[in-house]
Amino acid sequence: MHPLIKLQSYDGTESLDTFLTKIQCMACYVQLDDEDMFHHLCASLKGAAGQVLWDIGPRATRADIVCLLQTRFGTQLQAEHFKAVLHARQRAPGESLQQLYQDICNLSIPVS
């Protein structure tokens, strides 16, 4: 690996799309083949995202791992869930309007 590039880890709490784009850019820049890309992807997963490696089995491919990550941590399949949460969101007792506004803004971020 190039000495200036630090492989970031992914634990499922941040944007999966951003993480996958970063790892793809890194792989392209240092010209990793598919097998090396697979190993770098596996090494970067931790926490809840790392559990994917246990769940998918020993014969998994990079595409298999990415597919399972997208199912568990991606936003496409969760759009309906986010819509329902947003629709049901009400101001809690003692919650300021600013807190409610911030929460609604966080739920309203468009998904691609």
C-alpha positions, 0 to 999 in steps of 0.5 A: 500500500502507498505510504500516504494512504491510511485505510479507514475502518468502518463500524456501521455508524457512518455513511456506507456509501461514503466509506465504499467510495473512499475504499474504491478510490484508494483501491484505484489509486494504488491499483489493487486487484480484486483479491487485494481489495477484498482483503482490505475491505475485510480488514477495515470492518469492525464492530457491527459491520465486522459481524458481516464477516462472521455471517457471510461465511468463508467463501464470500467474495467482495461483492457478497460482502458489499451486498450484505453491508448495503442491506444492513447499513445502506440507506436504500432499503431503509428509506421506508423506515426513515419515512415512517419514523419521520411521519410519527415524530412528535415533540417530546415533553421538555424537548426544545423546538430547536432539538425537534427541528434538528432531529427532523432535519437529520431524518429528512436528509434525502437518500439516493 
